């Protein structure tokens, strides 16, 4: 799961998810990964950190921490930005509610 790093900080989330099923790997980006809804922008910046949380069936008892070294400049190509599709700006948004489990949240059960 690609998630904001703060996702792992919640006491409630620890009790409901991580305590019984911790990820086998937490892979932290060392660079900030700018994510802009509906578009890609080479000049975008962010103060938000991201990490990959990985659960492997055969490694459920040990959580390892890894870091992704700086690599954005090495992996980017100018064409990545020129070919990026743009999402049309919609004035009205449709909200589809998520179904909840009988326990009341996504991590119960």
C-alpha positions, 0 to 999 in steps of 0.5 A: 500500500502506498500511503502517507507516512503519518498513516502508521502513527495512529493509536487506533490504527495500531490497535485495529491493524498493526498490532495483529498484522504488522507489515513485513516491510515499511519502505520509506521514500527519502525524497518527498513525492509530489502527487497532484490530483488529476495531473502531473507537474514537474515543478510541484512540491510537497511537505508530505512523506510517503512510504510503501507498506508491504504485507507478505504472507510468509513474513508476518512476524517480522517488520523490516524498515527500508529507505528508497534512496534519492532517485527522482532525477535519475528516473524522470525523463522530460517526455514523462511530463509532456505526454501526461493526460490531464483530468477535465475540471468538473464542477459537480462531483459525485460522491460514492459512500464506502460500505462499512463492515458490521463492526463500523470501520474498514479494519474490523472483523 
